[in-house]
């Protein structure tokens, strides 16, 4: 863990959440070199990010999306509930529509792609602390198009990706992870990771509750809506 440093009132306190140690160290070194920024901690997954944020009370969490266990979107949603004064800035390599929209709906105040310059990252951190919303140029066009398009009705659990809805449909049919993996041509571990993400996004305690929620929305039947 990065040691907590003393900071004056003008210093922005940042927590870094990324499952790759090399990436965490790189982002930490970059931020530590910027005036007015102090890195107060780091986390390797979403659950740890929430715990560390509650301990260190950062101004900003720089959050990756794809992490084992609790992913960045679920962690963002949890942080918005327990630490509404802490801004979340997504910094990720994923720029697909589902990921961008899920993160922003979860409460992220900013979304940048990895590879952004240090000036852009610093400006984004300062902006989200000031209460502004920051969208990197790589994803801004998508978000604007999405906001200008009326939402499609009848899609169950829009916070889930299409793949996650397929897996939830299998769960609702009573299928185990191995059966779902064989049907979709995925590794059982991959299905397990998706299941964990589904439970986190739906905020359910386990398979039974997920099945009940899914069947209420029409999943679990051969003619049930998926997309």
Residue frames as a rotation matrix with the C-alpha (Angstrom) as fourth column:
UNK 1
0.579 0.815 0.000 0.00
0.815 -0.579 0.000 0.00
0.000 0.000 -1.000 0.00
UNK 2
-0.160 -0.589 0.792 1.21
0.465 -0.753 -0.466 3.51
0.871 0.294 0.394 -0.77
UNK 3
-0.497 -0.081 -0.864 1.86
0.864 -0.144 -0.483 5.34
-0.085 -0.986 0.142 2.48
UNK 4
0.606 0.776 0.177 -0.46
0.769 -0.628 0.122 8.18
0.206 0.063 -0.977 3.37
UNK 5
-0.553 -0.804 0.218 1.18
0.745 -0.595 -0.303 11.59
0.374 -0.005 0.928 3.10
UNK 6
-0.167 0.440 -0.882 0.29
0.624 -0.646 -0.440 14.78
-0.763 -0.624 -0.166 4.91
UNK 7
-0.426 0.088 0.900 -1.44
0.828 -0.363 0.427 17.28
0.364 0.928 0.082 2.68
UNK 8
-0.919 0.161 -0.359 -2.53
0.032 -0.878 -0.477 20.88
-0.392 -0.450 0.802 2.99
UNK 9
-0.113 0.992 -0.054 -6.05
0.025 -0.052 -0.998 22.07
-0.993 -0.114 -0.019 2.32
UNK 10
0.242 0.193 -0.951 -5.33
-0.843 -0.444 -0.305 22.73
-0.481 0.875 0.055 -1.38
UNK 11
-0.771 -0.623 -0.131 -4.00
-0.613 0.673 0.414 19.23
-0.170 0.400 -0.901 -2.04
UNK 12
0.327 0.859 -0.395 -6.21
-0.916 0.391 0.092 16.72
0.233 0.331 0.914 -3.81
UNK 13
-0.384 -0.394 0.835 -6.14
-0.678 0.734 0.035 13.28
-0.627 -0.552 -0.549 -2.22
UNK 14
0.165 0.359 -0.919 -6.29
-0.942 0.333 -0.039 10.40
0.292 0.872 0.393 -4.70
UNK 15
-0.004 -0.098 0.995 -6.88
-0.427 0.900 0.087 6.66
-0.904 -0.424 -0.045 -4.33
UNK 16
-0.337 -0.195 -0.921 -5.87
-0.938 0.155 0.311 4.38
0.083 0.969 -0.235 -7.23
UNK 17
0.150 0.444 0.884 -7.85
-0.411 0.841 -0.353 1.20
-0.899 -0.310 0.308 -7.99
UNK 18
0.373 -0.107 -0.922 -6.44
-0.891 0.235 -0.388 -1.15
0.258 0.966 -0.007 -10.64
UNK 19
0.925 0.081 0.371 -5.80
-0.231 0.896 0.379 -4.89
-0.302 -0.436 0.848 -10.57
UNK 20
0.652 -0.754 0.078 -2.40
0.541 0.391 -0.745 -4.66
0.531 0.528 0.663 -12.28
UNK 21
0.564 -0.465 -0.682 0.43
0.640 -0.276 0.717 -3.74
-0.522 -0.841 0.142 -9.86
UNK 22
-0.502 -0.807 0.311 2.58
0.824 -0.337 0.456 -2.28
-0.263 0.485 0.834 -12.64
UNK 23
-0.140 0.546 0.826 -0.27
0.598 -0.618 0.510 -0.05
0.789 0.566 -0.240 -13.77
UNK 24
0.816 0.453 -0.359 -0.98
0.541 -0.383 0.749 1.08
0.201 -0.805 -0.557 -10.19
UNK 25
0.161 -0.846 -0.509 2.66
0.726 -0.248 0.641 1.96
-0.668 -0.473 0.575 -9.67
UNK 26
-0.590 -0.392 0.706 2.81
0.798 -0.419 0.434 3.78
0.125 0.819 0.560 -12.99
UNK 27
0.263 0.769 0.582 -0.30
0.498 -0.625 0.601 5.84
0.826 0.132 -0.548 -12.30
UNK 28
0.793 0.020 -0.609 0.91
0.597 -0.229 0.769 6.48
-0.124 -0.973 -0.193 -8.76
UNK 29
-0.225 -0.962 -0.155 4.29
0.821 -0.273 0.501 7.70
-0.525 -0.014 0.851 -9.96
UNK 30
-0.447 0.132 0.885 2.64
0.689 -0.579 0.435 9.94
0.570 0.804 0.168 -12.54
UNK 31
0.576 0.785 0.227 0.24
0.425 -0.525 0.737 11.49
0.698 -0.328 -0.637 -10.05
UNK 32
0.598 -0.410 -0.689 2.92
0.718 -0.107 0.687 11.88
-0.356 -0.906 0.231 -7.37
UNK 33
-0.486 -0.844 0.228 4.92
0.851 -0.396 0.345 13.98
-0.201 0.362 0.910 -9.83
UNK 34
-0.144 0.534 0.833 2.06
0.570 -0.643 0.511 16.44
0.809 0.549 -0.212 -10.30
UNK 35
-0.948 -0.226 0.224 1.79
-0.008 -0.688 -0.726 19.53
0.319 -0.690 0.650 -8.13
UNK 36
-0.466 0.796 0.385 -1.19
-0.882 -0.454 -0.130 19.54
0.071 -0.400 0.914 -5.77
UNK 37
0.503 0.607 -0.615 -1.79
-0.549 0.774 0.316 15.76
0.668 0.179 0.722 -5.90
UNK 38
-0.502 -0.627 0.596 -1.09
-0.863 0.411 -0.294 13.23
-0.061 -0.662 -0.747 -3.16
UNK 39
-0.051 0.418 -0.907 -1.75
-0.369 0.836 0.406 9.50
0.928 0.356 0.112 -3.54
UNK 40
-0.124 0.086 0.989 -3.21
-0.988 -0.107 -0.115 8.24
0.096 -0.991 0.098 -0.25
UNK 41
-0.156 0.067 0.986 -3.72
-0.417 0.900 -0.127 4.57
-0.895 -0.431 -0.113 -1.12
UNK 42
-0.522 0.004 -0.853 -4.28
-0.827 0.241 0.508 1.89
0.207 0.971 -0.122 -3.70
UNK 43
0.050 0.612 0.790 -6.52
-0.546 0.679 -0.491 -1.12
-0.836 -0.406 0.368 -4.25
UNK 44
-0.883 -0.468 -0.034 -6.43
-0.317 0.542 0.778 -4.19
-0.346 0.698 -0.627 -6.51
UNK 45
-0.676 0.725 0.133 -10.19
0.637 0.484 0.599 -4.68
0.370 0.490 -0.789 -6.88
UNK 46
-0.223 0.676 0.703 -13.47
-0.018 -0.723 0.690 -2.90
0.975 0.141 0.173 -6.38
UNK 47
0.705 0.503 -0.499 -14.22
0.441 0.240 0.865 -4.22
0.555 -0.830 -0.053 -2.90
UNK 48
-0.017 -0.810 -0.586 -10.78
0.992 -0.086 0.091 -3.15
-0.124 -0.580 0.805 -1.69
UNK 49
-0.662 -0.194 0.724 -11.30
0.432 -0.888 0.158 0.26
0.612 0.418 0.671 -3.31
UNK 50
0.343 0.867 0.362 -14.46
0.023 -0.393 0.919 0.81
0.939 -0.307 -0.154 -1.29
UNK 51
0.697 -0.128 -0.706 -12.73
0.705 0.303 0.642 -0.28
0.132 -0.944 0.301 1.93
UNK 52
-0.360 -0.928 -0.099 -9.66
0.933 -0.360 -0.016 1.89
-0.020 -0.099 0.995 1.32
UNK 53
-0.426 0.267 0.864 -11.81
0.250 -0.884 0.396 4.87
0.869 0.385 0.310 0.39
UNK 54
0.689 0.724 -0.033 -13.71
0.192 -0.137 0.972 4.59
0.699 -0.676 -0.233 3.66
UNK 55
0.486 -0.597 -0.638 -10.39
0.858 0.186 0.479 4.50
-0.167 -0.780 0.603 5.54
UNK 56
-0.497 -0.867 -0.022 -8.52
0.826 -0.481 0.295 7.23
-0.266 0.128 0.955 3.66
UNK 57
0.413 0.791 -0.451 -11.40
0.563 -0.611 -0.557 9.50
-0.716 -0.024 -0.698 2.56
UNK 58
-0.657 -0.705 0.267 -9.88
0.633 -0.324 0.703 10.56
-0.409 0.631 0.660 -0.78
UNK 59
-0.281 0.522 -0.805 -11.22
-0.444 -0.815 -0.373 13.39
-0.851 0.253 0.460 -2.87
UNK 60
0.323 0.289 -0.901 -10.98
-0.945 0.144 -0.292 11.22
0.045 0.946 0.320 -6.00
UNK 61
0.134 -0.293 0.947 -10.81
-0.093 0.947 0.307 7.50
-0.987 -0.129 0.100 -6.75
UNK 62
-0.138 -0.247 -0.959 -9.08
-0.983 -0.083 0.162 6.80
-0.120 0.965 -0.231 -10.07
UNK 63
0.054 0.413 0.909 -10.86
-0.442 0.826 -0.349 3.57
-0.896 -0.383 0.227 -10.96
UNK 64
-0.901 -0.235 -0.364 -10.28
-0.433 0.462 0.774 0.85
-0.013 0.855 -0.518 -13.54
UNK 65
0.063 0.988 -0.141 -13.35
-0.988 0.082 0.134 -1.03
0.144 0.131 0.981 -14.78
UNK 66
0.649 0.177 -0.740 -12.36
-0.274 0.962 -0.010 -4.66
0.710 0.209 0.673 -15.30
UNK 67
-0.431 -0.730 0.530 -11.11
-0.826 0.084 -0.557 -6.05
0.362 -0.678 -0.640 -11.99
UNK 68
-0.619 0.193 -0.761 -11.59
0.194 0.977 0.089 -9.44
0.761 -0.092 -0.643 -10.31
UNK 69
-0.608 0.474 -0.636 -14.45
0.765 0.137 -0.629 -9.85
-0.211 -0.870 -0.446 -7.87
UNK 70
0.442 0.747 -0.496 -16.22
0.586 -0.659 -0.472 -6.51
-0.680 -0.082 -0.729 -7.54
UNK 71
-0.087 -0.490 0.867 -15.61
0.978 -0.209 -0.020 -4.58
0.191 0.846 0.497 -10.75
UNK 72
-0.904 -0.416 -0.103 -15.15
0.427 -0.890 -0.161 -0.84
-0.025 -0.189 0.982 -11.10
UNK 73
-0.494 0.796 0.350 -18.77
-0.158 -0.478 0.864 -0.13
0.855 0.371 0.362 -12.04
UNK 74
0.405 0.647 -0.646 -20.15
0.516 0.422 0.745 -1.91
0.755 -0.635 -0.162 -8.97
UNK 75
-0.256 -0.589 -0.766 -17.54
0.966 -0.192 -0.175 -0.23
-0.044 -0.785 0.618 -6.77
UNK 76
-0.915 -0.038 0.401 -18.48
0.140 -0.963 0.229 3.16
0.378 0.266 0.887 -8.21
UNK 77
0.004 0.998 0.065 -22.13
-0.011 -0.065 0.998 2.52
1.000 -0.004 0.010 -7.40
UNK 78
0.384 0.088 -0.919 -21.20
0.835 0.392 0.387 1.54
0.394 -0.916 0.077 -3.83
UNK 79
-0.638 -0.701 -0.319 -18.97
0.769 -0.601 -0.218 4.59
-0.039 -0.384 0.922 -3.36
UNK 80
-0.649 0.471 0.597 -21.73
-0.027 -0.799 0.601 6.89
0.760 0.374 0.531 -4.58
UNK 81
0.419 0.868 -0.265 -23.90
0.204 0.194 0.960 5.48
0.884 -0.457 -0.096 -1.79
UNK 82
0.591 -0.195 -0.783 -21.42
0.801 0.255 0.541 5.45
0.094 -0.947 0.307 1.11
UNK 83
-0.249 -0.718 -0.650 -19.08
0.616 -0.635 0.465 8.34
-0.747 -0.285 0.601 0.18
UNK 84
0.597 0.590 0.544 -21.07
0.784 -0.284 -0.552 10.75
-0.170 0.756 -0.632 -2.02
UNK 85
0.847 -0.305 -0.435 -18.43
-0.242 -0.950 0.196 13.43
-0.474 -0.061 -0.879 -1.50
UNK 86
-0.224 -0.937 0.270 -15.75
-0.122 0.301 0.946 11.29
-0.967 0.179 -0.181 -3.17
UNK 87
0.464 0.337 -0.819 -15.57
-0.815 -0.200 -0.544 11.63
-0.347 0.920 0.181 -6.94
UNK 88
0.221 -0.378 0.899 -14.82
0.267 0.910 0.317 8.64
-0.938 0.170 0.302 -9.16
UNK 89
0.264 -0.250 -0.931 -12.75
-0.884 -0.449 -0.130 9.11
-0.386 0.858 -0.340 -12.29
UNK 90
0.786 0.039 0.618 -12.78
0.139 0.962 -0.237 6.03
-0.603 0.272 0.750 -14.52
UNK 91
0.141 -0.789 -0.598 -9.40
-0.940 -0.297 0.170 5.41
-0.312 0.538 -0.783 -16.19
UNK 92
0.234 0.129 0.964 -9.61
-0.050 0.991 -0.121 2.34
-0.971 -0.020 0.239 -18.37
UNK 93
-0.846 -0.514 -0.142 -8.83
-0.207 0.072 0.976 0.83
-0.491 0.855 -0.168 -21.75
UNK 94
-0.539 0.718 0.440 -12.48
0.802 0.597 0.009 -0.08
-0.256 0.358 -0.898 -22.39
UNK 95
-0.846 0.230 -0.481 -14.50
-0.284 -0.958 0.041 2.32
-0.451 0.172 0.876 -24.52
UNK 96
-0.768 0.639 0.048 -17.49
0.459 0.496 0.737 0.19
0.447 0.588 -0.674 -25.55
UNK 97
-0.320 0.725 0.609 -20.93
-0.336 -0.688 0.643 1.72
0.886 0.001 0.464 -25.09
UNK 98
0.545 0.604 -0.581 -22.07
0.276 0.526 0.805 -0.69
0.792 -0.599 0.120 -22.36
UNK 99
-0.065 -0.663 -0.746 -19.05
0.973 0.123 -0.194 0.01
0.220 -0.739 0.637 -20.16
UNK 100
-0.857 -0.267 0.440 -19.17
0.241 -0.964 -0.115 3.79
0.455 0.008 0.891 -20.62
UNK 101
-0.155 0.893 0.422 -22.89
-0.383 -0.448 0.808 4.09
0.911 -0.036 0.412 -19.95
UNK 102
0.507 0.317 -0.802 -22.87
0.508 0.641 0.575 1.64
0.696 -0.699 0.164 -17.03
UNK 103
-0.402 -0.762 -0.508 -20.05
0.890 -0.195 -0.413 3.56
0.215 -0.618 0.756 -15.34
UNK 104
-0.866 0.093 0.492 -21.74
-0.077 -0.996 0.051 6.93
0.494 0.006 0.869 -15.76
UNK 105
0.192 0.981 -0.014 -25.09
-0.234 0.059 0.970 5.58
0.953 -0.183 0.241 -14.57
UNK 106
0.290 -0.147 -0.945 -23.31
0.779 0.611 0.144 4.16
0.556 -0.778 0.292 -11.52
UNK 107
0.917 0.167 -0.362 -22.18
0.361 -0.729 0.581 7.65
-0.167 -0.663 -0.729 -10.55
UNK 108
-0.096 -0.991 0.094 -18.75
0.940 -0.059 0.337 8.18
-0.328 0.121 0.937 -12.12
UNK 109
0.602 0.266 -0.753 -17.99
0.160 -0.964 -0.212 11.86
-0.782 0.007 -0.623 -12.66
UNK 110
0.234 -0.570 -0.787 -15.35
-0.881 -0.467 0.076 11.28
-0.411 0.676 -0.612 -15.29
UNK 111
0.728 -0.010 0.685 -14.29
0.216 0.952 -0.216 8.75
-0.650 0.305 0.696 -17.92
UNK 112
0.345 -0.706 -0.618 -10.85
-0.894 -0.448 0.014 8.73
-0.287 0.548 -0.786 -19.52
UNK 113
0.963 -0.128 -0.236 -9.05
0.006 0.888 -0.460 6.14
0.268 0.442 0.856 -21.59
UNK 114
0.521 -0.854 -0.001 -5.64
0.279 0.170 0.945 4.86
-0.807 -0.492 0.327 -20.52
UNK 115
-0.138 -0.601 0.787 -3.07
0.990 -0.064 0.125 6.62
-0.025 0.797 0.604 -22.63
UNK 116
0.830 0.430 0.356 -4.41
0.420 -0.901 0.108 10.06
0.367 0.060 -0.928 -21.76
UNK 117
-0.088 -0.914 0.396 -1.66
0.308 -0.403 -0.862 12.60
0.947 0.046 0.317 -21.19
UNK 118
-0.487 -0.158 -0.859 -0.72
0.863 0.063 -0.501 13.74
0.134 -0.985 0.105 -17.70
UNK 119
-0.984 0.177 -0.006 -2.13
-0.176 -0.979 -0.099 17.21
-0.024 -0.096 0.995 -18.32
UNK 120
-0.321 0.916 -0.242 -5.46
-0.441 0.081 0.894 15.68
0.838 0.393 0.378 -19.33
UNK 121
-0.061 0.251 -0.966 -5.49
0.651 0.744 0.152 13.42
0.757 -0.619 -0.209 -16.25
UNK 122
-0.798 -0.295 -0.525 -4.61
0.597 -0.502 -0.625 16.30
-0.079 -0.813 0.577 -13.92
UNK 123
-0.846 0.528 0.076 -7.28
-0.479 -0.814 0.329 18.53
0.236 0.242 0.941 -15.46
UNK 124
-0.113 0.835 -0.539 -9.84
-0.106 0.529 0.842 15.72
0.988 0.152 0.028 -15.14
UNK 125
-0.318 -0.062 -0.946 -9.01
0.849 0.426 -0.313 15.13
0.423 -0.902 -0.083 -11.47
UNK 126
-0.953 -0.069 -0.297 -9.34
0.208 -0.859 -0.467 18.82
-0.223 -0.507 0.833 -10.65
UNK 127
-0.670 0.740 -0.055 -12.58
-0.539 -0.434 0.721 19.07
0.510 0.513 0.690 -12.62
UNK 128
-0.044 0.703 -0.710 -14.34
0.255 0.695 0.672 16.13
0.966 -0.151 -0.210 -10.96
UNK 129
-0.563 -0.194 -0.803 -13.30
0.824 -0.049 -0.565 17.44
0.071 -0.980 0.187 -7.52
UNK 130
-0.961 0.193 -0.198 -14.94
-0.173 -0.978 -0.114 20.73
-0.216 -0.076 0.974 -8.48
UNK 131
-0.245 0.939 0.241 -18.17
-0.040 0.238 -0.970 18.86
-0.969 -0.248 -0.021 -9.27
UNK 132
0.025 0.211 -0.977 -17.83
-0.945 -0.314 -0.092 18.87
-0.326 0.926 0.192 -13.05
UNK 133
0.647 0.183 0.740 -18.34
0.052 0.958 -0.283 15.90
-0.760 0.222 0.611 -15.35
UNK 134
-0.053 -0.788 -0.614 -15.39
-0.835 -0.302 0.460 15.01
-0.547 0.537 -0.642 -17.58
UNK 135
0.745 0.265 0.612 -15.57
0.110 0.856 -0.505 12.76
-0.658 0.443 0.609 -20.64
UNK 136
-0.320 -0.947 -0.015 -12.46
0.036 -0.028 0.999 11.98
-0.947 0.319 0.043 -22.66
UNK 137
-0.202 0.224 -0.953 -12.56
-0.870 -0.488 0.069 12.75
-0.450 0.843 0.294 -26.39
UNK 138
-0.920 -0.233 -0.315 -12.51
-0.362 0.811 0.460 9.03
0.148 0.537 -0.830 -27.22
UNK 139
-0.716 0.678 -0.167 -15.92
0.698 0.696 -0.167 8.44
0.003 -0.236 -0.972 -25.63
UNK 140
-0.704 0.442 -0.555 -17.62
-0.076 -0.825 -0.561 11.85
-0.706 -0.353 0.614 -25.66
UNK 141
-0.686 0.433 -0.585 -19.24
-0.709 -0.219 0.670 11.31
0.162 0.875 0.457 -29.06
UNK 142
-0.676 0.427 -0.600 -20.78
0.283 0.903 0.323 8.03
0.680 0.048 -0.732 -27.97
UNK 143
-0.664 0.407 -0.628 -22.23
0.677 -0.029 -0.735 9.50
-0.317 -0.913 -0.257 -24.81
UNK 144
-0.695 0.413 -0.588 -23.71
-0.436 -0.893 -0.112 12.48
-0.572 0.178 0.801 -26.63
UNK 145
-0.662 0.436 -0.610 -25.29
-0.523 0.316 0.792 10.17
0.538 0.843 0.019 -29.20
UNK 146
-0.681 0.383 -0.624 -26.69
0.589 0.793 -0.156 7.99
0.435 -0.474 -0.766 -26.44
UNK 147
-0.672 0.415 -0.613 -28.23
0.387 -0.510 -0.769 10.95
-0.631 -0.754 0.182 -24.62
UNK 148
-0.633 0.412 -0.655 -29.80
-0.679 -0.702 0.214 12.22
-0.372 0.580 0.724 -27.85
UNK 149
-0.630 0.383 -0.676 -31.36
-0.311 0.673 0.671 8.82
0.711 0.633 -0.305 -28.64
UNK 150
0.254 0.777 0.575 -34.56
-0.922 0.015 0.387 7.79
0.292 -0.629 0.721 -26.84
UNK 151
-0.595 -0.529 0.605 -33.87
-0.721 0.685 -0.110 4.77
-0.356 -0.501 -0.789 -24.62
UNK 152
-0.488 0.389 -0.781 -34.96
-0.411 0.687 0.599 1.38
0.770 0.613 -0.176 -25.90
UNK 153
0.004 0.581 0.814 -37.80
-0.998 0.052 -0.032 0.00
-0.061 -0.812 0.580 -23.80
UNK 154
0.841 0.525 -0.133 -38.30
-0.526 0.850 0.024 -3.60
0.126 0.050 0.991 -22.79
UNK 155
0.103 -0.864 -0.494 -34.64
-0.159 0.476 -0.865 -4.49
0.982 0.167 -0.088 -22.14
UNK 156
0.929 0.260 -0.263 -34.35
0.193 0.266 0.945 -6.25
0.316 -0.928 0.196 -18.78
UNK 157
0.627 -0.699 -0.344 -31.53
0.470 -0.013 0.883 -5.09
-0.621 -0.715 0.320 -16.51
UNK 158
0.923 -0.244 0.297 -30.02
0.160 -0.460 -0.874 -2.42
0.350 0.854 -0.385 -18.79
UNK 159
0.608 -0.741 0.285 -27.08
-0.766 -0.455 0.454 -2.12
-0.206 -0.494 -0.844 -16.38
UNK 160
0.258 -0.490 0.833 -25.92
0.041 0.867 0.497 -5.58
-0.965 -0.094 0.243 -17.53
UNK 161
-0.536 -0.469 -0.702 -23.98
-0.735 -0.151 0.661 -6.25
-0.416 0.870 -0.264 -20.71
UNK 162
0.328 0.671 -0.665 -25.59
-0.898 0.441 0.002 -8.53
0.295 0.597 0.747 -23.32
UNK 163
-0.315 -0.519 -0.795 -23.24
-0.210 0.855 -0.475 -11.35
0.926 0.017 -0.378 -22.27
UNK 164
-0.969 -0.035 0.245 -24.19
-0.247 0.069 -0.967 -10.89
0.017 -0.997 -0.075 -18.62
UNK 165
-0.109 0.993 0.051 -27.89
-0.946 -0.088 -0.313 -11.06
-0.306 -0.083 0.949 -19.55
UNK 166
0.190 0.102 -0.976 -27.24
-0.616 0.787 -0.037 -14.33
0.765 0.608 0.212 -21.39
UNK 167
-0.712 -0.542 -0.447 -25.57
0.019 0.621 -0.784 -15.75
0.702 -0.567 -0.432 -18.30
UNK 168
-0.787 0.500 0.362 -28.32
-0.539 -0.269 -0.798 -14.45
-0.302 -0.823 0.481 -16.02
UNK 169
0.165 0.854 -0.493 -30.85
-0.966 0.241 0.096 -16.13
0.201 0.460 0.865 -18.32
UNK 170
-0.119 -0.299 -0.947 -29.01
-0.183 0.944 -0.276 -19.43
0.976 0.141 -0.167 -17.82
UNK 171
-0.973 -0.219 0.071 -28.98
-0.090 0.077 -0.993 -18.90
0.212 -0.973 -0.095 -14.06
UNK 172
-0.408 0.899 0.158 -32.72
-0.866 -0.326 -0.379 -18.24
-0.289 -0.292 0.912 -14.16
UNK 173
0.316 0.476 -0.821 -33.16
-0.725 0.679 0.114 -21.57
0.611 0.559 0.560 -15.97
UNK 174
0.858 0.001 0.514 -31.38
-0.432 0.546 0.718 -23.29
-0.280 -0.838 0.468 -13.07
UNK 175
0.766 -0.624 -0.154 -28.18
0.268 0.528 -0.806 -23.96
0.584 0.576 0.572 -14.98
UNK 176
0.667 -0.648 -0.368 -24.84
0.441 -0.055 0.896 -24.17
-0.600 -0.760 0.249 -13.15
UNK 177
0.400 -0.584 -0.706 -21.74
-0.570 -0.762 0.308 -22.29
-0.718 0.279 -0.637 -14.24
UNK 178
-0.590 -0.679 0.437 -20.28
-0.117 0.607 0.786 -25.33
-0.799 0.412 -0.438 -16.03
UNK 179
-0.043 0.675 0.736 -23.43
0.836 0.428 -0.343 -25.81
-0.547 0.601 -0.583 -18.11
UNK 180
0.834 0.337 -0.438 -23.60
0.122 -0.886 -0.448 -22.11
-0.538 0.320 -0.780 -18.98
UNK 181
0.017 -0.927 -0.374 -19.91
-0.557 -0.319 0.767 -22.13
-0.831 0.195 -0.522 -19.92
UNK 182
-0.620 -0.229 0.751 -20.36
0.341 0.783 0.520 -25.10
-0.707 0.579 -0.407 -22.26
UNK 183
0.334 0.856 0.395 -23.43
0.810 -0.046 -0.585 -23.56
-0.482 0.515 -0.709 -23.88
UNK 184
0.934 0.067 -0.351 -21.76
-0.045 -0.953 -0.301 -20.21
-0.354 0.297 -0.887 -24.52
UNK 185
0.658 -0.740 0.141 -18.31
0.544 0.338 -0.768 -21.56
0.520 0.582 0.625 -25.33
UNK 186
0.445 -0.476 0.758 -16.66
-0.594 -0.790 -0.148 -19.84
0.670 -0.385 -0.635 -22.38
UNK 187
-0.561 -0.654 -0.508 -14.28
0.094 0.560 -0.823 -21.00
0.823 -0.509 -0.253 -19.66
UNK 188
0.293 0.700 -0.652 -16.04
0.761 0.243 0.602 -21.80
0.579 -0.672 -0.461 -16.35
UNK 189
-0.345 -0.485 -0.803 -13.80
0.873 -0.481 -0.084 -19.26
-0.345 -0.730 0.589 -14.60
UNK 190
-0.960 0.027 0.279 -14.93
0.126 -0.848 0.515 -16.58
0.250 0.530 0.810 -17.05
UNK 191
-0.069 0.997 -0.025 -18.54
0.257 0.041 0.966 -17.41
0.964 0.060 -0.259 -16.33
UNK 192
0.168 0.075 -0.983 -17.80
0.973 0.146 0.178 -17.26
0.156 -0.987 -0.048 -12.60
UNK 193
-0.797 -0.506 -0.330 -16.34
0.541 -0.841 -0.018 -13.76
-0.268 -0.193 0.944 -13.01
UNK 194
-0.717 0.614 0.331 -19.43
-0.065 -0.531 0.845 -12.67
0.694 0.584 0.421 -14.94
UNK 195
0.159 0.807 -0.569 -21.69
0.620 0.367 0.694 -14.13
0.768 -0.463 -0.442 -12.26
UNK 196
-0.241 -0.330 -0.912 -19.87
0.940 -0.315 -0.135 -12.14
-0.243 -0.890 0.386 -9.57
UNK 197
-0.990 -0.137 0.022 -20.27
0.137 -0.935 0.328 -8.97
-0.024 0.327 0.945 -11.64
UNK 198
-0.376 0.924 0.064 -23.98
0.141 -0.011 0.990 -9.71
0.916 0.381 -0.127 -12.18
UNK 199
0.188 0.442 -0.877 -24.61
0.912 0.254 0.323 -10.18
0.366 -0.860 -0.355 -8.46
UNK 200
-0.571 -0.484 -0.663 -22.77
0.711 -0.696 -0.104 -6.93
-0.411 -0.531 0.741 -7.69
UNK 201
-0.959 0.204 0.197 -24.64
-0.029 -0.763 0.646 -4.91
0.282 0.614 0.737 -10.31
UNK 202
-0.098 0.988 -0.123 -28.04
0.094 0.132 0.987 -6.28
0.991 0.085 -0.106 -9.25
UNK 203
-0.544 -0.220 0.810 -27.03
-0.726 -0.360 -0.586 -6.00
0.420 -0.907 0.037 -5.58
UNK 204
0.669 0.708 -0.226 -28.25
-0.527 0.667 0.527 -9.51
0.523 -0.234 0.819 -4.82
UNK 205
0.310 -0.528 0.791 -26.85
-0.877 0.162 0.452 -11.78
-0.367 -0.834 -0.412 -2.13
UNK 206
-0.591 -0.527 0.611 -26.72
-0.297 0.846 0.442 -14.98
-0.750 0.080 -0.656 -4.15
UNK 207
-0.997 0.074 -0.029 -28.11
0.004 0.412 0.911 -17.24
0.079 0.908 -0.411 -6.84
UNK 208
-0.433 0.895 -0.104 -31.59
0.887 0.403 -0.225 -17.65
-0.160 -0.190 -0.969 -5.36
UNK 209
0.084 0.443 -0.892 -32.24
0.295 -0.867 -0.403 -13.92
-0.952 -0.229 -0.203 -5.20
UNK 210
-0.681 -0.396 -0.616 -30.80
-0.452 -0.435 0.779 -13.46
-0.577 0.808 0.117 -8.71
UNK 211
-0.895 0.399 0.199 -33.14
0.438 0.701 0.563 -16.16
0.085 0.592 -0.802 -10.07
UNK 212
-0.063 0.924 -0.378 -36.16
0.859 -0.143 -0.491 -14.46
-0.508 -0.356 -0.785 -8.50
UNK 213
-0.063 -0.024 -0.998 -35.18
-0.158 -0.987 0.033 -11.06
-0.985 0.159 0.058 -9.92
UNK 214
-0.886 -0.375 -0.271 -34.47
-0.318 0.069 0.946 -12.55
-0.336 0.924 -0.181 -13.36
UNK 215
-0.720 0.659 0.215 -37.75
0.693 0.671 0.263 -14.45
0.029 0.338 -0.941 -13.58
UNK 216
0.039 0.724 -0.689 -39.69
0.541 -0.595 -0.594 -11.36
-0.840 -0.350 -0.415 -12.58
UNK 217
-0.098 -0.181 -0.979 -38.24
-0.554 -0.807 0.205 -9.73
-0.827 0.562 -0.021 -15.72
UNK 218
0.765 0.566 -0.309 -39.08
-0.568 0.364 -0.739 -12.64
-0.305 0.740 0.599 -17.98
UNK 219
-0.166 -0.869 -0.466 -35.69
-0.921 0.306 -0.241 -14.37
0.352 0.389 -0.851 -18.09
UNK 220
-0.634 -0.172 0.754 -35.32
-0.542 0.795 -0.274 -18.09
-0.552 -0.582 -0.597 -17.64
UNK 221
0.417 0.768 0.487 -37.69
0.023 0.526 -0.850 -19.01
-0.909 0.365 0.202 -20.45
UNK 222
-0.257 -0.540 0.801 -36.76
0.784 0.368 0.500 -20.03
-0.565 0.757 0.329 -23.97
UNK 223
0.118 0.382 0.917 -38.78
0.854 -0.510 0.103 -17.08
0.507 0.770 -0.386 -25.28
UNK 224
0.560 0.084 -0.824 -37.65
0.691 -0.597 0.408 -14.65
-0.457 -0.798 -0.392 -22.55
UNK 225
0.943 -0.207 0.261 -36.24
0.003 -0.777 -0.630 -11.24
0.333 0.595 -0.732 -23.58
UNK 226
0.406 -0.878 -0.254 -32.48
0.877 0.296 0.379 -11.01
-0.258 -0.376 0.890 -23.62
UNK 227
-0.667 -0.734 0.131 -31.59
0.730 -0.607 0.314 -7.91
-0.151 0.305 0.940 -25.60
